[in-house]
Amino acid sequence: MDKINYKSLRMKAGLELHMQLDTHKLFCKCPTSMKEKNPVKSVVRKLHPVASELGEIDTAAEFEYLRDRTFQYQVFNSESCLVELDEEPPHEINPEALEIGLRIALMLNCEIPNEIHVMRKIVIDGSNTSGFQRTAIIGLNGWISYKGSRIPITQISLEEDASAIVGEQSGNVIYRLNRLGVPLVEIDTGILENFTPEQIQEIAYLIGITARSTGKTKVGIGSIRQDLNVSIRNGPRIEVKGVQELGLLSKVIQFEVQRQMKEKPKEETRGANLDGTTRYLRPLPGRGRMYPESDLMPIQVTKEFVESLKKNLPESWISKIERFKTKLKLPDTLAKEIVSSEYLYLFEKVVEKTNADAVVVANTLTSIVKDLERREKIEIDRIQESRFLELFDHLGKRKIMKEAIPEILKYLATYPQNSVEDALRELNLKPLSVAEVRQIAEEILNQQPNIQFEKLYGIVMSKVRGKIDAQEAMKIVKSLMKK
């Protein structure tokens, strides 16, 4: 990409981070695992706009209406109910979701309103069966520190996620209802000026990792989405929706700035493509599309409740990363990877309860486990937590070598009822002493006195792999070759 002076362009950006919470749905008791694949039935709806309390029809809603599309909603046995079908009023707000959201707001230094009102936000693109999304402001006027700057967090909202789109053909759009109603927090920043796209991406990372410090946000594809607003000098505000990966955020900003420099942009909402470019979606929504949810009473939030939450806030993942780097000697990248991993709490338990090397443990739970799952399709989730603890306890006591870990994990995933000792016995992975490895190497050398180092080392490793540290085996072979 061309070098751009973002400061001279007076580039401004604003972030909207959406993070799903790991609890049941926001206005009913349906689970949010989204594991059901086969719908039990489907319903078909048409949506149309109505005037807001100000007597206006929202421009974005009118645009969607004129597209004249039909919406088909897939219904699931236990992951959707009459609330998602808009055939029943919403139940009381999920108290766990509210508490998680308030903890996130407090960790981002927000003021908590003493009364929370659920509102309806008009949305008729089909993603909500009711034609609106329920949302409630739970935090205001917060901030987060970034390289000496105070980044404003204007508001945090607790809201229901939309239906997941399956596909569209000839004006017929298919949605899945098991995502509709999943609770999520939306974290909005103020205007970010004098920052590069890369710095804005880092700010998004800091906000996201702070929110995830609760341990109650979902992980995986689609669980975190970023929207942003971008403008350059004397230009209109452009909203970009649906940046699925944090690592793509800076690229989207760069491409969008380049587009605005070349074209004469208009206020509009655009969608993020996988390559970082954007596409037109619809006009920007107006300000009059919010109105109160008449089926739910306001929620009182007492000072005593807020104070009790403040006293029990978790350690932020930012400070956790620094602690892992200083006390556990994890490299910066590995510390960030394990903190963002679903195995974070297992890692902390292993480090607390065993003498295993923290770097080896973190690398196992990030790189090795991921590699076994993706490349070899090993079902790691079949391995019980107690087996991981047993594995790393053996490692700390030098009853196994780190090189044996992949084979042991594959064994435990295949035979989850068996122990690490069973794996060592059946896989013949009991550690070898230096003397035993030296003897193996000497026998090969006696049979092939003119063998080259690389070949000798390769043969030795084929016999002792997983039974001794690879570097130790190399030292043994080198010492014999010097004689």
C-alpha positions as CSV (number, residue, x, y, z in Angstrom):
1,M,0.0,0.0,0.0
2,D,1.1,3.6,-0.6
3,K,2.5,5.5,2.3
4,I,-0.2,7.7,3.7
5,N,0.2,10.6,6.2
6,Y,-2.9,10.0,8.3
7,K,-2.2,13.0,10.5
8,S,-2.1,15.5,7.6
9,L,-5.3,13.9,6.3
10,R,-6.9,14.4,9.7
11,M,-8.1,10.9,9.6
12,K,-10.6,10.1,12.3
13,A,-11.9,6.7,13.4
14,G,-14.3,5.3,16.0
15,L,-14.5,1.7,17.1
16,E,-17.5,-0.4,18.0
17,L,-16.5,-3.8,19.4
18,H,-19.1,-6.5,19.8
19,M,-18.4,-9.5,22.0
20,Q,-20.7,-12.4,22.7
21,L,-21.1,-13.4,26.4
22,D,-20.8,-17.0,27.5
23,T,-24.2,-17.5,29.2
24,H,-27.8,-18.3,28.1
25,K,-29.7,-16.0,25.8
26,L,-30.5,-12.4,26.9
27,F,-34.3,-12.6,27.1
28,C,-35.0,-16.3,27.4
29,K,-33.4,-19.5,28.8
30,C,-32.3,-21.0,25.5
31,P,-28.6,-22.1,25.4
32,T,-26.1,-20.3,23.2
33,S,-23.8,-23.2,22.2
34,M,-25.2,-23.0,18.6
35,K,-24.3,-26.7,18.1
36,E,-27.6,-27.8,16.5
37,K,-27.2,-28.2,12.8
38,N,-30.6,-29.4,11.6
39,P,-33.6,-27.0,12.0
40,V,-36.9,-28.6,13.0
41,K,-39.0,-26.2,10.9
42,S,-38.8,-22.7,9.3
43,V,-41.1,-19.7,9.2
44,V,-41.4,-17.0,6.5
45,R,-41.8,-13.3,7.2
46,K,-41.8,-9.9,5.5
47,L,-40.7,-6.8,7.4
48,H,-41.7,-3.2,6.8
49,P,-40.7,0.1,8.5
50,V,-42.9,2.2,10.8
51,A,-42.5,5.8,11.8
52,S,-40.5,6.4,15.0
53,E,-41.7,8.4,18.0
54,L,-40.4,11.5,16.2
55,G,-42.8,10.7,13.3
56,E,-39.9,9.9,10.9
57,I,-39.1,6.7,9.0
58,D,-35.5,5.8,9.2
59,T,-33.6,6.0,5.9
60,A,-31.8,2.7,6.4
61,A,-35.0,1.0,7.2
62,E,-36.7,2.5,4.2
63,F,-33.8,1.3,2.0
64,E,-34.2,-2.3,3.2
65,Y,-37.9,-2.2,2.7
66,L,-37.6,-1.1,-0.9
67,R,-35.4,-4.1,-1.6
68,D,-38.6,-6.2,-1.2
69,R,-37.0,-9.3,0.3
70,T,-38.6,-12.3,2.0
71,F,-37.0,-13.8,5.1
72,Q,-37.0,-17.5,6.0
73,Y,-36.0,-18.3,9.6
74,Q,-34.7,-21.7,10.6
75,V,-36.0,-22.9,14.0
76,F,-34.0,-25.2,16.2
77,N,-35.3,-27.6,18.9
78,S,-33.6,-26.3,22.0
79,E,-31.7,-23.3,20.8
80,S,-34.6,-21.1,19.8
81,C,-38.1,-20.5,21.2
82,L,-41.2,-18.3,20.8
83,V,-39.2,-15.2,22.0
84,E,-36.9,-15.5,18.9
85,L,-39.9,-16.0,16.7
86,D,-41.5,-12.8,18.1
87,E,-44.5,-14.9,19.2
88,E,-43.9,-14.3,22.9
89,P,-42.8,-11.2,24.9
90,P,-39.2,-11.1,26.1
91,H,-38.5,-12.6,29.5
92,E,-36.6,-10.6,32.2
93,I,-33.1,-9.8,31.2
94,N,-30.5,-12.5,31.9
95,P,-29.0,-11.4,35.3
96,E,-25.7,-13.2,34.6
97,A,-25.3,-11.4,31.3
98,L,-26.0,-8.1,33.0
99,E,-23.5,-8.7,35.7
100,I,-20.8,-9.7,33.1
101,G,-21.6,-6.6,31.1
102,L,-21.3,-4.4,34.2
103,R,-18.0,-6.0,35.2
104,I,-16.7,-5.1,31.7
105,A,-17.9,-1.6,32.0
106,L,-16.2,-1.2,35.4
107,M,-12.9,-2.6,34.0
108,L,-13.1,0.1,31.3
109,N,-13.6,2.8,34.0
110,C,-17.2,3.5,33.1
111,E,-19.9,5.2,35.1
112,I,-22.8,2.9,35.8
113,P,-26.3,4.4,35.4
114,N,-28.6,3.9,38.4
115,E,-31.4,2.8,36.1
116,I,-31.0,0.7,32.9
117,H,-33.6,1.0,30.2
118,V,-34.0,-1.6,27.4
119,M,-34.6,0.1,24.1
120,R,-35.7,-1.0,20.6
121,K,-33.4,-0.2,17.7
122,I,-35.2,-0.4,14.3
123,V,-33.5,-3.0,12.0
124,I,-35.5,-4.5,9.1
125,D,-32.7,-6.2,7.1
126,G,-34.2,-9.5,8.3
127,S,-31.6,-10.3,11.0
128,N,-34.3,-9.8,13.7
129,T,-37.7,-11.3,13.4
130,S,-39.3,-8.4,15.3
131,G,-37.9,-5.7,13.1
132,F,-35.8,-4.3,15.9
133,Q,-32.9,-5.2,18.2
134,R,-33.1,-4.9,21.9
135,T,-30.3,-2.9,23.5
136,A,-29.5,-1.2,26.9
137,I,-26.8,1.3,27.8
138,I,-24.9,-0.1,30.9
139,G,-21.8,2.1,31.0
140,L,-20.9,5.7,30.1
141,N,-17.8,8.0,30.0
142,G,-15.2,5.3,30.4
143,W,-11.6,5.2,29.3
144,I,-8.5,3.0,28.7
145,S,-4.9,3.9,28.7
146,Y,-2.8,3.4,25.5
147,K,0.8,4.6,25.4
148,G,0.3,7.6,27.6
149,S,-3.0,8.5,26.0
150,R,-6.5,8.2,27.5
151,I,-8.8,6.5,25.0
152,P,-12.4,7.5,25.6
153,I,-15.0,4.8,25.9
154,T,-18.2,6.7,25.2
155,Q,-20.7,4.0,26.1
156,I,-21.1,0.2,26.6
157,S,-24.4,-1.5,25.7
158,L,-25.8,-4.9,26.5
159,E,-27.8,-6.2,23.5
160,E,-29.1,-9.3,21.7
161,D,-27.1,-10.6,18.8
162,A,-28.8,-10.9,15.4
163,S,-29.7,-14.1,13.5
164,A,-26.9,-15.7,11.4
165,I,-27.4,-15.4,7.7
166,V,-27.3,-18.7,5.8
167,G,-27.7,-17.5,2.2
168,E,-29.7,-15.4,-0.2
169,Q,-31.2,-16.2,-3.6
170,S,-33.6,-14.2,-5.8
171,G,-34.7,-12.0,-2.9
172,N,-35.2,-14.9,-0.5
173,V,-32.9,-14.7,2.6
174,I,-32.4,-17.6,5.0
175,Y,-31.4,-16.9,8.6
176,R,-30.7,-19.2,11.6
177,L,-32.5,-18.4,14.8
178,N,-30.1,-20.0,17.2
179,R,-27.8,-17.0,17.2
180,L,-30.7,-14.5,17.7
181,G,-30.8,-13.4,21.3
182,V,-27.2,-14.4,22.2
183,P,-26.1,-11.7,24.7
184,L,-23.3,-9.4,23.6
185,V,-21.6,-6.2,24.8
186,E,-21.0,-3.4,22.3
187,I,-18.1,-1.2,23.4
188,D,-18.0,2.2,21.6
189,T,-15.0,4.5,21.6
190,G,-14.9,8.3,21.1
191,I,-13.3,9.8,18.1
192,L,-9.7,8.6,17.7
193,E,-7.4,11.2,16.0
194,N,-3.7,11.3,15.3
195,F,-3.4,7.5,15.4
196,T,-2.3,5.2,12.6
197,P,-4.4,2.3,11.5
198,E,-1.9,-0.1,13.2
199,Q,-2.3,1.9,16.5
200,I,-6.1,1.8,16.2
201,Q,-5.9,-2.0,15.8
202,E,-3.8,-2.1,19.0
203,I,-6.4,0.0,20.8
204,A,-9.1,-2.5,19.7
205,Y,-6.9,-5.3,21.0
206,L,-6.5,-3.7,24.4
207,I,-10.2,-3.0,24.8
208,G,-11.1,-6.6,23.7
209,I,-8.5,-8.2,26.0
210,T,-9.8,-6.1,28.9
211,A,-13.3,-7.3,28.3
212,R,-12.2,-10.9,28.0
213,S,-10.5,-10.7,31.4
214,T,-13.9,-11.7,32.9
215,G,-13.5,-15.1,31.4
216,K,-17.1,-15.0,30.3
217,T,-16.8,-13.9,26.7
218,K,-17.1,-16.5,23.9
219,V,-14.2,-17.4,21.7
220,G,-14.2,-18.6,18.1
221,I,-15.3,-17.4,14.7
222,G,-18.1,-14.9,14.8
223,S,-18.0,-14.4,18.6
224,I,-16.1,-11.1,18.2
225,R,-16.9,-8.5,15.5
226,Q,-15.6,-5.0,14.9
227,D,-17.4,-2.1,13.3
228,L,-15.8,1.2,12.7
229,N,-16.4,4.8,11.5
230,V,-13.8,6.4,9.3
231,S,-13.5,9.9,7.8
232,I,-10.8,12.1,6.4
233,R,-10.5,15.9,6.2
234,N,-13.8,17.6,5.3
235,G,-15.3,14.2,4.4
236,P,-18.4,12.5,5.6
237,R,-18.5,9.7,8.2
238,I,-18.4,6.2,6.7
239,E,-19.5,3.3,8.8
240,V,-17.9,-0.1,8.1
241,K,-19.6,-3.2,9.4
242,G,-18.5,-6.7,10.2
243,V,-14.7,-6.9,10.5
244,Q,-14.5,-10.5,11.6
245,E,-10.8,-10.7,12.5
246,L,-8.9,-8.1,14.6
247,G,-5.8,-8.6,12.5
248,L,-7.8,-7.2,9.5
249,L,-8.8,-4.0,11.2
250,S,-5.8,-1.8,10.2
251,K,-6.0,-3.1,6.6
252,V,-9.7,-2.2,6.4
253,I,-8.9,1.4,7.6
254,Q,-6.0,1.8,5.1
255,F,-8.1,0.6,2.2
256,E,-11.1,2.8,3.2
257,V,-8.9,5.9,3.5
258,Q,-7.5,5.2,0.1
259,R,-11.0,4.8,-1.4
260,Q,-12.1,8.1,0.2
261,M,-9.1,9.9,-1.2
262,K,-9.9,8.6,-4.7
263,E,-13.6,9.0,-4.7
264,K,-16.1,11.6,-3.5
265,P,-17.6,9.6,-0.6
266,K,-21.1,10.0,0.7
267,E,-22.4,9.1,4.2
268,E,-23.2,5.4,4.0
269,T,-22.8,2.1,5.7
270,R,-20.3,-0.3,4.0
271,G,-19.5,-4.0,4.6
272,A,-16.0,-5.3,5.2
273,N,-14.7,-7.9,2.7
274,L,-12.3,-10.7,3.6
275,D,-9.4,-8.9,1.7
276,G,-9.8,-5.7,3.7
277,T,-11.8,-3.8,1.0
278,T,-15.4,-2.6,1.6
279,R,-18.7,-2.7,-0.3
280,Y,-21.8,-0.6,-0.2
281,L,-24.6,-1.9,2.1
282,R,-27.1,0.9,2.7
283,P,-27.5,4.5,3.8
284,L,-26.4,5.5,7.3
285,P,-29.2,5.0,9.8
286,G,-30.8,8.1,11.3
287,R,-31.0,9.2,14.9
288,G,-34.7,8.6,15.4
289,R,-34.7,4.8,15.2
290,M,-34.6,4.1,19.0
291,Y,-37.6,3.9,21.2
292,P,-38.3,2.2,24.6
293,E,-39.0,-1.5,25.0
294,S,-42.6,-1.5,26.3
295,D,-42.5,-5.2,27.4
296,L,-39.7,-4.7,30.0
297,M,-39.4,-2.6,33.1
298,P,-36.4,-0.4,33.9
299,I,-33.7,-2.1,35.9
300,Q,-32.5,-0.5,39.1
301,V,-28.8,-0.6,39.8
302,T,-27.9,0.3,43.4
303,K,-24.6,1.8,44.6
304,E,-24.1,-1.1,46.9
305,F,-24.4,-3.6,44.0
306,V,-21.9,-1.6,41.9
307,E,-19.5,-1.4,44.9
308,S,-19.7,-5.2,45.4
309,L,-18.8,-5.7,41.8
310,K,-15.8,-3.3,42.0
311,K,-14.4,-5.3,44.9
312,N,-14.4,-8.5,43.0
313,L,-13.1,-7.5,39.5
314,P,-10.8,-10.1,37.9
315,E,-7.1,-9.4,37.2
316,S,-7.0,-7.6,33.8
317,W,-5.4,-9.7,31.0
318,I,-3.1,-6.8,30.3
319,S,-1.5,-7.1,33.8
320,K,-1.7,-10.9,33.4
321,I,0.4,-10.8,30.2
322,E,3.0,-8.7,32.0
323,R,3.0,-11.1,34.9
324,F,3.5,-14.1,32.6
325,K,6.4,-12.3,30.9
326,T,8.2,-11.3,34.1
327,K,7.5,-14.2,36.5
328,L,7.1,-17.1,34.1
329,K,9.6,-15.9,31.5
330,L,7.1,-16.3,28.6
331,P,8.1,-14.4,25.4
332,D,5.7,-11.5,24.6
333,T,4.0,-13.3,21.7
334,L,3.5,-16.5,23.6
335,A,2.1,-14.6,26.6
336,K,-0.5,-12.9,24.4
337,E,-1.3,-16.2,22.7
338,I,-2.0,-18.1,25.9
339,V,-4.0,-15.2,27.4
340,S,-6.2,-15.2,24.3
341,S,-6.5,-19.0,24.3
342,E,-9.4,-21.1,25.5
343,Y,-6.8,-22.9,27.6
344,L,-5.8,-19.9,29.7
345,Y,-7.3,-21.2,33.0
346,L,-5.9,-24.7,32.4
347,F,-2.5,-23.1,31.9
348,E,-2.7,-21.2,35.2
349,K,-3.8,-24.3,37.0
350,V,-1.0,-26.4,35.5
351,V,1.6,-23.7,36.4
352,E,0.2,-23.6,40.0
353,K,0.0,-27.3,40.6
354,T,3.1,-28.7,38.7
355,N,6.8,-27.9,38.2
356,A,6.5,-28.1,34.4
357,D,8.3,-25.4,32.4
358,A,5.7,-22.6,31.8
359,V,7.1,-22.0,28.3
360,V,6.6,-25.6,27.3
361,V,3.1,-25.7,28.8
362,A,2.0,-22.5,27.0
363,N,3.5,-23.7,23.7
364,T,1.7,-27.1,24.1
365,L,-1.7,-25.5,24.8
366,T,-1.4,-23.0,21.9
367,S,0.7,-24.4,19.0
368,I,0.8,-28.2,19.6
369,V,-2.8,-28.6,20.5
370,K,-3.9,-26.4,17.6
371,D,-1.7,-28.2,15.2
372,L,-3.1,-31.6,16.3
373,E,-6.7,-30.4,16.0
374,R,-6.3,-28.7,12.6
375,R,-3.8,-30.9,10.7
376,E,-4.5,-34.4,12.2
377,K,-8.1,-33.8,13.3
378,I,-7.3,-35.1,16.8
379,E,-10.3,-34.5,19.2
380,I,-8.4,-32.8,22.0
381,D,-11.6,-31.9,23.8
382,R,-11.9,-35.7,24.7
383,I,-9.0,-35.3,27.1
384,Q,-10.0,-34.5,30.6
385,E,-8.4,-31.7,32.5
386,S,-7.0,-34.2,35.1
387,R,-5.1,-35.9,32.3
388,F,-3.5,-32.6,31.2
389,L,-2.4,-32.1,34.9
390,E,-1.1,-35.6,35.0
391,L,0.8,-35.1,31.7
392,F,2.5,-31.9,32.9
393,D,3.2,-33.3,36.3
394,H,5.1,-36.1,34.6
395,L,6.9,-33.5,32.5
396,G,7.9,-31.4,35.6
397,K,9.3,-34.6,37.3
398,R,11.1,-35.5,34.1
399,K,9.2,-38.7,33.7
400,I,8.5,-37.7,30.1
401,M,10.3,-35.5,27.6
402,K,8.6,-32.6,26.0
403,E,9.2,-34.2,22.6
404,A,6.8,-37.0,23.7
405,I,3.9,-34.7,24.3
406,P,2.3,-34.8,20.8
407,E,2.2,-38.6,20.8
408,I,0.9,-38.8,24.3
409,L,-1.9,-36.3,23.5
410,K,-3.0,-38.3,20.5
411,Y,-3.1,-41.4,22.6
412,L,-5.1,-39.7,25.4
413,A,-7.6,-38.3,22.8
414,T,-8.0,-41.9,21.4
415,Y,-8.2,-43.6,24.8
416,P,-9.6,-40.9,27.2
417,Q,-10.2,-43.5,30.0
418,N,-6.5,-44.4,30.1
419,S,-3.7,-42.6,32.1
420,V,-0.5,-41.0,31.1
421,E,1.3,-44.0,32.5
422,D,-0.7,-46.2,30.2
423,A,0.4,-44.0,27.3
424,L,4.1,-44.2,28.3
425,R,4.0,-48.0,28.6
426,E,2.0,-48.7,25.4
427,L,4.0,-46.1,23.3
428,N,7.3,-47.1,24.8
429,L,8.1,-43.5,25.7
430,K,9.9,-44.0,29.0
431,P,12.8,-41.5,29.2
432,L,16.3,-42.8,28.4
433,S,19.4,-41.8,30.3
434,V,22.4,-40.1,28.6
435,A,24.3,-43.4,29.0
436,E,21.6,-45.3,27.3
437,V,21.4,-42.9,24.3
438,R,25.2,-42.9,24.1
439,Q,25.2,-46.7,23.9
440,I,22.7,-46.7,21.1
441,A,24.8,-44.1,19.2
442,E,28.0,-46.1,19.8
443,E,26.5,-49.3,18.4
444,I,25.5,-47.5,15.2
445,L,28.9,-45.9,15.0
446,N,30.7,-49.2,15.4
447,Q,28.6,-50.7,12.6
448,Q,29.2,-47.7,10.3
449,P,32.5,-46.1,11.4
450,N,32.5,-43.6,8.4
451,I,29.0,-42.4,8.9
452,Q,28.4,-38.6,8.6
453,F,27.1,-36.6,11.6
454,E,23.7,-35.7,10.1
455,K,23.0,-39.4,9.2
456,L,24.1,-40.7,12.6
457,Y,22.0,-38.1,14.4
458,G,19.0,-38.9,12.2
459,I,19.3,-42.7,13.0
460,V,19.7,-42.0,16.7
461,M,16.7,-39.7,16.8
462,S,14.6,-42.3,15.0
463,K,15.3,-44.7,17.9
464,V,15.1,-42.3,20.8
465,R,12.6,-39.6,19.7
466,G,10.3,-38.6,22.6
467,K,12.6,-40.4,25.1
468,I,15.3,-37.7,25.5
469,D,15.6,-34.0,24.8
470,A,16.6,-33.5,21.1
471,Q,19.4,-31.0,22.0
472,E,20.8,-33.5,24.6
473,A,20.8,-36.2,21.9
474,M,22.7,-33.9,19.5
475,K,25.3,-33.2,22.2
476,I,25.8,-36.9,22.7
477,V,26.3,-37.5,18.9
478,K,28.7,-34.6,18.6
479,S,30.8,-35.8,21.4
480,L,31.2,-39.2,19.8
481,M,32.0,-37.8,16.4
482,K,34.9,-35.8,18.0
483,K,36.7,-39.0,19.2
